[in-house]
Amino acid sequence: MNASAHFSIGMHKALKGTTWGTDAEKARATKKAKDKCLRDTYLYHYKTEYEPSNDNHKTRMKELREILRDTPPWG
């Protein structure tokens, strides 16, 4: 499984049940799910926990976001 597929599966699971509530609540739930899935995908891809205070990790997270943008979830 590639990082993009891992992220997509995680988002699908994390967003289950977030269809209820106000638009603001849905937006917060979506942001929280996205942040969690990015960290989970970072762990999956780099085999280490993401630490926001580490400049190396920030650079890797930026690279991971680019990978996720450029790669379709299933290919």
N, CA, C and O atoms as a GROMACS GRO file, in nm:
protein
  300
    1MET      N    1   0.085  -0.116   0.000
    1MET     CA    2   0.000   0.000   0.000
    1MET      C    3   0.090   0.124   0.000
    1MET      O    4   0.190   0.129   0.072
    2ASN      N    5   0.055   0.223  -0.081
    2ASN     CA    6   0.134   0.345  -0.084
    2ASN      C    7   0.080   0.446   0.017
    2ASN      O    8  -0.026   0.426   0.077
    3ALA      N    9   0.153   0.555   0.035
    3ALA     CA   10   0.116   0.656   0.134
    3ALA      C   11  -0.020   0.718   0.102
    3ALA      O   12  -0.098   0.746   0.192
    4SER      N   13  -0.046   0.740  -0.025
    4SER     CA   14  -0.172   0.802  -0.065
    4SER      C   15  -0.291   0.713  -0.031
    4SER      O   16  -0.394   0.761   0.017
    5ALA      N   17  -0.278   0.585  -0.056
    5ALA     CA   18  -0.386   0.491  -0.023
    5ALA      C   19  -0.404   0.485   0.129
    5ALA      O   20  -0.517   0.481   0.178
    6HIS      N   21  -0.293   0.483   0.202
    6HIS     CA   22  -0.299   0.481   0.348
    6HIS      C   23  -0.375   0.602   0.400
    6HIS      O   24  -0.459   0.590   0.489
    7PHE      N   25  -0.344   0.720   0.345
    7PHE     CA   26  -0.411   0.844   0.386
    7PHE      C   27  -0.561   0.838   0.353
    7PHE      O   28  -0.645   0.873   0.436
    8SER      N   29  -0.595   0.794   0.233
    8SER     CA   30  -0.735   0.788   0.191
    8SER      C   31  -0.817   0.695   0.277
    8SER      O   32  -0.929   0.728   0.317
    9ILE      N   33  -0.763   0.579   0.306
    9ILE     CA   34  -0.834   0.483   0.392
    9ILE      C   35  -0.853   0.542   0.532
    9ILE      O   36  -0.960   0.530   0.591
   10GLY      N   37  -0.749   0.606   0.584
   10GLY     CA   38  -0.758   0.669   0.715
   10GLY      C   39  -0.862   0.780   0.719
   10GLY      O   40  -0.938   0.790   0.816
   11MET      N   41  -0.867   0.862   0.614
   11MET     CA   42  -0.966   0.970   0.610
   11MET      C   43  -1.107   0.913   0.601
   11MET      O   44  -1.198   0.962   0.666
   12HIS      N   45  -1.124   0.810   0.522
   12HIS     CA   46  -1.256   0.747   0.509
   12HIS      C   47  -1.305   0.698   0.645
   12HIS      O   48  -1.420   0.720   0.682
   13LYS      N   49  -1.217   0.632   0.719
   13LYS     CA   50  -1.254   0.582   0.851
   13LYS      C   51  -1.277   0.696   0.950
   13LYS      O   52  -1.372   0.693   1.029
   14ALA      N   53  -1.190   0.797   0.945
   14ALA     CA   54  -1.198   0.908   1.041
   14ALA      C   55  -1.322   0.995   1.020
   14ALA      O   56  -1.374   1.052   1.115
   15LEU      N   57  -1.367   1.005   0.895
   15LEU     CA   58  -1.481   1.091   0.866
   15LEU      C   59  -1.616   1.023   0.883
   15LEU      O   60  -1.721   1.087   0.870
   16LYS      N   61  -1.614   0.893   0.911
   16LYS     CA   62  -1.740   0.823   0.936
   16LYS      C   63  -1.810   0.885   1.055
   16LYS      O   64  -1.749   0.904   1.161
   17GLY      N   65  -1.935   0.917   1.038
   17GLY     CA   66  -2.011   0.972   1.149
   17GLY      C   67  -1.995   1.122   1.168
   17GLY      O   68  -2.045   1.176   1.267
   18THR      N   69  -1.928   1.191   1.078
   18THR     CA   70  -1.912   1.335   1.094
   18THR      C   71  -2.011   1.413   1.008
   18THR      O   72  -1.990   1.531   0.981
   19THR      N   73  -2.117   1.349   0.966
   19THR     CA   74  -2.215   1.416   0.882
   19THR      C   75  -2.319   1.491   0.964
   19THR      O   76  -2.402   1.562   0.907
   20TRP      N   77  -2.316   1.476   1.093
   20TRP     CA   78  -2.412   1.543   1.179
   20TRP      C   79  -2.348   1.667   1.239
   20TRP      O   80  -2.226   1.673   1.255
   21GLY      N   81  -2.430   1.765   1.270
   21GLY     CA   82  -2.382   1.885   1.336
   21GLY      C   83  -2.384   2.005   1.243
   21GLY      O   84  -2.422   1.996   1.126
   22THR      N   85  -2.341   2.116   1.298
   22THR     CA   86  -2.337   2.240   1.220
   22THR      C   87  -2.221   2.236   1.122
   22THR      O   88  -2.135   2.147   1.128
   23ASP      N   89  -2.219   2.333   1.032
   23ASP     CA   90  -2.109   2.339   0.935
   23ASP      C   91  -1.975   2.360   1.006
   23ASP      O   92  -1.874   2.304   0.966
   24ALA      N   93  -1.975   2.441   1.111
   24ALA     CA   94  -1.852   2.465   1.188
   24ALA      C   95  -1.803   2.337   1.255
   24ALA      O   96  -1.683   2.309   1.256
   25GLU      N   97  -1.896   2.259   1.310
   25GLU     CA   98  -1.858   2.131   1.373
   25GLU      C   99  -1.803   2.033   1.270
   25GLU      O  100  -1.707   1.962   1.297
   26LYS      N  101  -1.864   2.030   1.153
   26LYS     CA  102  -1.815   1.943   1.046
   26LYS      C  103  -1.676   1.985   1.001
   26LYS      O  104  -1.590   1.901   0.976
   27ALA      N  105  -1.654   2.116   0.990
   27ALA     CA  106  -1.523   2.167   0.948
   27ALA      C  107  -1.415   2.131   1.051
   27ALA      O  108  -1.305   2.091   1.015
   28ARG      N  109  -1.448   2.146   1.180
   28ARG     CA  110  -1.352   2.109   1.286
   28ARG      C  111  -1.322   1.960   1.284
   28ARG      O  112  -1.207   1.919   1.297
   29ALA      N  113  -1.426   1.880   1.267
   29ALA     CA  114  -1.408   1.734   1.262
   29ALA      C  115  -1.323   1.694   1.141
   29ALA      O  116  -1.238   1.606   1.151
   30THR      N  117  -1.346   1.759   1.028
   30THR     CA  118  -1.268   1.728   0.908
   30THR      C  119  -1.122   1.768   0.926
   30THR      O  120  -1.033   1.692   0.889
   31LYS      N  121  -1.096   1.886   0.984
   31LYS     CA  122  -0.958   1.929   1.007
   31LYS      C  123  -0.888   1.836   1.104
   31LYS      O  124  -0.772   1.799   1.083
   32LYS      N  125  -0.958   1.798   1.211
   32LYS     CA  126  -0.900   1.707   1.310
   32LYS      C  127  -0.867   1.572   1.246
   32LYS      O  128  -0.761   1.515   1.271
   33ALA      N  129  -0.959   1.521   1.162
   33ALA     CA  130  -0.936   1.393   1.094
   33ALA      C  131  -0.818   1.404   0.998
   33ALA      O  132  -0.735   1.313   0.991
   34LYS      N  133  -0.810   1.514   0.924
   34LYS     CA  134  -0.700   1.533   0.830
   34LYS      C  135  -0.566   1.538   0.903
   34LYS      O  136  -0.470   1.474   0.860
   35ASP      N  137  -0.559   1.614   1.012
   35ASP     CA  138  -0.434   1.622   1.089
   35ASP      C  139  -0.393   1.486   1.142
   35ASP      O  140  -0.275   1.450   1.136
   36LYS      N  141  -0.489   1.411   1.195
   36LYS     CA  142  -0.459   1.277   1.248
   36LYS      C  143  -0.411   1.185   1.137
   36LYS      O  144  -0.314   1.111   1.155
   37CYS      N  145  -0.477   1.189   1.023
   37CYS     CA  146  -0.439   1.102   0.913
   37CYS      C  147  -0.304   1.139   0.855
   37CYS      O  148  -0.228   1.051   0.814
   38LEU      N  149  -0.272   1.268   0.852
   38LEU     CA  150  -0.139   1.309   0.807
   38LEU      C  151  -0.031   1.254   0.899
   38LEU      O  152   0.072   1.204   0.854
   39ARG      N  153  -0.055   1.264   1.030
   39ARG     CA  154   0.043   1.211   1.126
   39ARG      C  155   0.055   1.058   1.116
   39ARG      O  156   0.165   1.004   1.122
   40ASP      N  157  -0.059   0.991   1.099
   40ASP     CA  158  -0.057   0.845   1.083
   40ASP      C  159   0.016   0.804   0.955
   40ASP      O  160   0.091   0.707   0.954
   41THR      N  161  -0.007   0.879   0.847
   41THR     CA  162   0.058   0.850   0.721
   41THR      C  163   0.207   0.881   0.730
   41THR      O  164   0.289   0.810   0.672
   42TYR      N  165   0.242   0.986   0.803
   42TYR     CA  166   0.384   1.018   0.826
   42TYR      C  167   0.451   0.900   0.897
   42TYR      O  168   0.560   0.858   0.857
   43LEU      N  169   0.388   0.849   0.999
   43LEU     CA  170   0.442   0.733   1.072
   43LEU      C  171   0.455   0.612   0.980
   43LEU      O  172   0.556   0.542   0.983
   44TYR      N  173   0.354   0.588   0.899
   44TYR     CA  174   0.355   0.475   0.805
   44TYR      C  175   0.468   0.490   0.703
   44TYR      O  176   0.540   0.394   0.674
   45HIS      N  177   0.484   0.611   0.649
   45HIS     CA  178   0.580   0.634   0.541
   45HIS      C  179   0.724   0.642   0.591
   45HIS      O  180   0.814   0.583   0.531
   46TYR      N  181   0.747   0.715   0.700
   46TYR     CA  182   0.883   0.739   0.750
   46TYR      C  183   0.922   0.651   0.869
   46TYR      O  184   1.037   0.655   0.913
   47LYS      N  185   0.828   0.574   0.920
   47LYS     CA  186   0.854   0.481   1.032
   47LYS      C  187   0.900   0.554   1.159
   47LYS      O  188   0.976   0.499   1.238
   48THR      N  189   0.854   0.676   1.178
   48THR     CA  190   0.882   0.752   1.299
   48THR      C  191   0.769   0.851   1.324
   48THR      O  192   0.704   0.897   1.230
   49GLU      N  193   0.745   0.883   1.450
   49GLU     CA  194   0.641   0.978   1.487
   49GLU      C  195   0.679   1.118   1.438
   49GLU      O  196   0.796   1.155   1.437
   50TYR      N  197   0.579   1.196   1.399
   50TYR     CA  198   0.600   1.334   1.357
   50TYR      C  199   0.616   1.423   1.479
   50TYR      O  200   0.533   1.419   1.571
   51GLU      N  201   0.722   1.503   1.482
   51GLU     CA  202   0.745   1.600   1.588
   51GLU      C  203   0.749   1.739   1.526
   51GLU      O  204   0.844   1.770   1.454
   52PRO      N  205   0.650   1.822   1.552
   52PRO     CA  206   0.643   1.954   1.488
   52PRO      C  207   0.759   2.046   1.523
   52PRO      O  208   0.785   2.141   1.448
   53SER      N  209   0.828   2.023   1.631
   53SER     CA  210   0.940   2.109   1.669
   53SER      C  211   1.069   2.073   1.594
   53SER      O  212   1.167   2.147   1.600
   54ASN      N  213   1.070   1.961   1.523
   54ASN     CA  214   1.188   1.914   1.450
   54ASN      C  215   1.183   1.966   1.306
   54ASN      O  216   1.090   1.934   1.231
   55ASP      N  217   1.283   2.044   1.267
   55ASP     CA  218   1.285   2.100   1.131
   55ASP      C  219   1.291   1.992   1.024
   55ASP      O  220   1.231   2.007   0.918
   56ASN      N  221   1.362   1.884   1.051
   56ASN     CA  222   1.367   1.771   0.957
   56ASN      C  223   1.228   1.714   0.934
   56ASN      O  224   1.190   1.682   0.821
   57HIS      N  225   1.153   1.701   1.040
   57HIS     CA  226   1.018   1.646   1.031
   57HIS      C  227   0.926   1.740   0.955
   57HIS      O  228   0.841   1.695   0.878
   58LYS      N  229   0.943   1.872   0.975
   58LYS     CA  230   0.861   1.969   0.902
   58LYS      C  231   0.887   1.957   0.752
   58LYS      O  232   0.794   1.962   0.671
   59THR      N  233   1.015   1.940   0.715
   59THR     CA  234   1.051   1.925   0.575
   59THR      C  235   0.992   1.797   0.519
   59THR      O  236   0.939   1.796   0.408
   60ARG      N  237   1.002   1.688   0.594
   60ARG     CA  238   0.945   1.561   0.550
   60ARG      C  239   0.794   1.569   0.535
   60ARG      O  240   0.738   1.513   0.441
   61MET      N  241   0.727   1.638   0.628
   61MET     CA  242   0.581   1.652   0.621
   61MET      C  243   0.543   1.730   0.494
   61MET      O  244   0.446   1.697   0.427
   62LYS      N  245   0.621   1.833   0.463
   62LYS     CA  246   0.595   1.909   0.341
   62LYS      C  247   0.609   1.818   0.219
   62LYS      O  248   0.527   1.824   0.127
   63GLU      N  249   0.713   1.735   0.217
   63GLU     CA  250   0.732   1.639   0.108
   63GLU      C  251   0.617   1.539   0.101
   63GLU      O  252   0.569   1.505  -0.008
   64LEU      N  253   0.572   1.492   0.217
   64LEU     CA  254   0.462   1.396   0.221
   64LEU      C  255   0.333   1.459   0.166
   64LEU      O  256   0.259   1.393   0.092
   65ARG      N  257   0.306   1.583   0.200
   65ARG     CA  258   0.188   1.652   0.148
   65ARG      C  259   0.196   1.662  -0.005
   65ARG      O  260   0.095   1.646  -0.074
   66GLU      N  261   0.316   1.689  -0.059
   66GLU     CA  262   0.333   1.694  -0.204
   66GLU      C  263   0.309   1.558  -0.267
   66GLU      O  264   0.246   1.548  -0.372
   67ILE      N  265   0.358   1.454  -0.202
   67ILE     CA  266   0.334   1.317  -0.251
   67ILE      C  267   0.184   1.289  -0.255
   67ILE      O  268   0.133   1.235  -0.353
   68LEU      N  269   0.114   1.325  -0.148
   68LEU     CA  270  -0.030   1.300  -0.141
   68LEU      C  271  -0.107   1.379  -0.246
   68LEU      O  272  -0.206   1.330  -0.300
   69ARG      N  273  -0.062   1.501  -0.273
   69ARG     CA  274  -0.128   1.582  -0.377
   69ARG      C  275  -0.105   1.525  -0.516
   69ARG      O  276  -0.195   1.527  -0.600
   70ASP      N  277   0.015   1.473  -0.541
   70ASP     CA  278   0.054   1.430  -0.676
   70ASP      C  279   0.016   1.286  -0.707
   70ASP      O  280   0.014   1.248  -0.825
   71THR      N  281  -0.014   1.204  -0.608
   71THR     CA  282  -0.039   1.062  -0.630
   71THR      C  283  -0.185   1.030  -0.608
   71THR      O  284  -0.242   1.063  -0.504
   72PRO      N  285  -0.248   0.965  -0.708
   72PRO     CA  286  -0.386   0.922  -0.684
   72PRO      C  287  -0.388   0.817  -0.572
   72PRO      O  288  -0.292   0.743  -0.555
   73PRO      N  289  -0.497   0.810  -0.496
   73PRO     CA  290  -0.502   0.719  -0.382
   73PRO      C  291  -0.475   0.573  -0.413
   73PRO      O  292  -0.425   0.501  -0.327
   74TRP      N  293  -0.508   0.528  -0.531
   74TRP     CA  294  -0.495   0.385  -0.560
   74TRP      C  295  -0.395   0.355  -0.669
   74TRP      O  296  -0.407   0.254  -0.738
   75GLY      N  297  -0.294   0.442  -0.686
   75GLY     CA  298  -0.202   0.411  -0.793
   75GLY      C  299  -0.075   0.483  -0.789
   75GLY      O  300   0.010   0.464  -0.876
   0.00000   0.00000   0.00000
